[in-house]
Amino acid sequence: MNFLVLDTSTELMSVGVSRGRDAQQWLHSGAGGAQASNSLIATILDLMAQAQLTFADLSAIGFGCGPGSFTGLRTACSVVQGLAFGAKVPVLPVDSLLVVAEDARHSAFAASSQLEVTALLDARMDEMYTARYAYDSGVWQCLQEASLLRPEALAPATGAALWAGNVFGVYADRLAPMLQASPKVQCVPAMPTAAALLRLAPGLMAQGQSVPADHALPTYIRDKVAKTTVERMAEKAAVQLASAQAHGG
C-alpha cells in the first residue's frame, strides 16, 4: 500500500510518504501554523517525486484532522481534499491526539503489547486538548473522546499512567500539583508526526476508516464563529492548487 500523510494541527508541519510492501518512507518536518500554507504543497510534491509515485498510485491520503490550530486544520483538509478529488483516491482522517499517543508508544514503549495513554496538546489560550486511548496488540481504542480543559483541571492519576504530548514545558507550573499527586505518572514528549501517521494508516484502512474526499472534515473542539475573508480565500486557493497539481497541471 502507498500512503501520503500530513499533519499541520500544531506548530510542527509533518509530511510523509510510504511505498510498497516494505513501507519505505520519505519524511519531512518543518514549521507549521500559518507558515504551513506556504510550503505544504511544495513539500508534498517533493516527497512524492522522491518516492517515484503519482497521486493516483496512492491507497489513501491521511491527515491529522484535529483537534488543533484552526488555520492549520483548514490548510491540511483543503489540500488533502483537493489532491484526493483530483486523483480519485480516498482520504483517511486521523485524530491528531491518537497520532500523539502512537508517537509516544513507538518512542518510549515500542516493546509493550498493552498500553493506556492520555494525549495532551497545547491548545493555546491557557488550555489543552486531551483524549485517552488504549493500545492492545497493534490496535488502538479511544477510551475518552477529545475535550478542552485548563491544565489545572487535569485529573490526577490514581495509579500508574502515561501522559504524552507537548504541554509539559509550557504548562509546567500549572501541571506540577497534578504530577505531585500522581507519583506513578510517566510524561513522554510527543507530537502528531507523519511517521506515527504512517504506522497507523494500514490498520485504520483495514478497519474501514477511509472516506470520500468530500467527507473528510476537521475536528474542532474550540468553536470559531466565522472564518475571515483571508482564510476563506486561502482555503479556496489551496483546494484549486492541490487539485491542479494532482492532475499534473
N, C-alpha and C positions, 0 to 999 in steps of 0.2 A: 504494500500500500504506500502511496505517496501523499504527504501532507505538507501544507503550508499553514503555519500558525503564527499568531502575534498577540501581544498584549500591550496596551498603552493606557491601562487603568491607573497607573501610578506615575511617579517621576521618572520611571525607567521605561524605555521602549525596547521590547524584546521580540525578536523575529526569528523564526526557524523554519527550515525545510528538511524533510526526511524523504529518502527514496529507497524503494525496493524492499526485498525480504530482509536484508541485513540492516535496514533502517539507518543507512549512512546519513549523517546530519551536517547541515550548514547553519551556523548560528550567528546572530548579531545582537549586540546590546548597545544602546545609546540613550541620549536624552529624550525623555518623554514629555508629557504635558503638552503645552502649546507648541513646542518645537517638533513634536511627532508629525504634525500635518505637513511639515516642510520636507521631511526626509523619509517618511514611511514607504511611499510607493517606489522611490528610487532604491531603497534598501531591499524591498521585496523583489524587484526586477533583478538586482544584482545576485541575490541568493538563488533565485530560480535559474539564472544563467549558469551559476557555478554548479548547480545540481543537474544541469542539462535537461530541465523539464519545461514543458509548456503548462499553462494553466489547465488545459483540457486533460493533461496527464494526471491531475490530482484526484485522489479519492475523496477529499473534502478540504475545505479551508476552515481552520479552527481559530477562535479568538476568545480572549478573556472578556466575558460580557458584563463584568462588574460584580459587585458594586465598585465604584471608584470615581475618578475625575470625570465630571460631566463632559468636558471638551474631549478628553482622551477616549472615552467610551464612544462618543458620537463619531470621532475620527475613525476608530477601528471598525465600527459597524458599517459606516458608509463605504469605506474602502473594501471591506470584505464582501458586502452586498454587490458592489459594482463588479468586482472580479468574478464572483460566483455567477452572477447573471450572465456576464459575457462568456464565461467558459462552460456554463451549464453544469456546474458541479454543486453538491450540497454544502451546507455550512454547519459547523459544529460549535455552537455557543457553549462555553465552559465557565462556570462560576470562578471568578478570579480568586476568591478565598479558597476554593478547592485546589487551585493551582499552587497557592501558598502552602497549603498542607502537604501537597505532593513534593514541593521543593524541599520542605523541612524533612519529610520522611526519607527522601533519597540522600540528602546531605548528611544526616545525623543518625538515621535508623534504618539503613538500607537492608540490614540483615533481619529486621523484625517482620514477622508474618502478621502480627496484630498490633494495632496502634490506635489511640484516640488523640486527636489534635484540635485545639482551639486556635483558629486562624484569626489574626488581628492585623488590620491595615489602617494606617493613619488616614483619617477622613478629613483632616484639617479642621478648622473652626473648633478646636478643643474636643474633638470626637474621634471615635474609632469605629470601623466596620468589624464585625465579628461573626463567626459561624463555627459550628463544631462538627467534626467528621470522624468516622471510624473506618479504619483500614483493616481488611481481613483477607489475606492470601491473594493480593492483587486487585481486590475490589474495594472501592470507596463507597461509603453510605453517609448521607447527610443526617446528622442527629439533631441539629438545631439550625434552622434557617437563618440567613443573614439578617443582622439587625445593626442599628446605630446606637452607640452609647458613649457616655463620657468615661474617661479612663478610671475615675474613682468609683464608677458604677459596676465595674467588672467584679463578678462574684469570686471570692477566694475559693481555691480548690480544696476539697475535703481530704484528698489523698494525693497519690502520685498523678501528675498531669503534665502534658506538653502544651506549651503556648508557643506559637510561631508567627512571625511577621516582622514588620518594620517599625514597631511602636516603642521598643524598649529603650531607645535613646531619647527620642523626642518627648516621651511622657515618663521618663524615669522617676522623677519625684512623685508624680501622681499615682504611679503604679506601685511604688515602694510599700505602702501599707498592705496591699493585697498580696504582694510577694512575701512579706514578713509573716502574713497569716497563712501562707501556703508554702511551707518549707520544702515540700517534695516536688514543687513545680520546676520543670526544666524549660528555659527560654531559649529558643533557637531563632536566630535571624533568618528570615526567608522572604522571598519575593515571588510574584507571579511571572515566572520565566518561561521562555519558549521551550527550553529543554524539558521542563516539567510538563508543559502542554503536549509536547510530542510523546512523552511517556503515557499520558492519559488518553490520547486520541484513539489508538486502536481499540481499547476496551470500551470507550464511550460509543464508538461507531458500532461495535458488536452489540451493544445494548440498545441500539436504535435511537441514539440521541441526536443524530444529524437531522437538519430541517432544510426546506427550500429557502433560497436566499431571502425572499420577502417575509419569511417568518423569523428571521434572525434579528433579535432586538436586544438592546442593552438592558441591564438590570439596574434600576435606580432605587436607592434606599432613601436618600435625601431628596425631597421634592424640589423641582425648579419649575416655576410657573410658566416661563416662556423663554424661548431661545432668542438671542439678539439677531438683528439682521445680518451681522457679520458671520455668526455661527451658521445661520441658515444658508447663506451664500457659500460658505466654505464646505458645508455638508453636501450641497448640490454639486459643487465643482469636483469634490472627491469622488462621488459616485460616477460622474461622467468620465473623469480621467481614468479611474480604475477600470471601467467597462471598456474604454477605448484601448487601454494597454492590454487587456485580456484578448481583444480582437486583433492585436498587433498593429493598431493604428497610431 
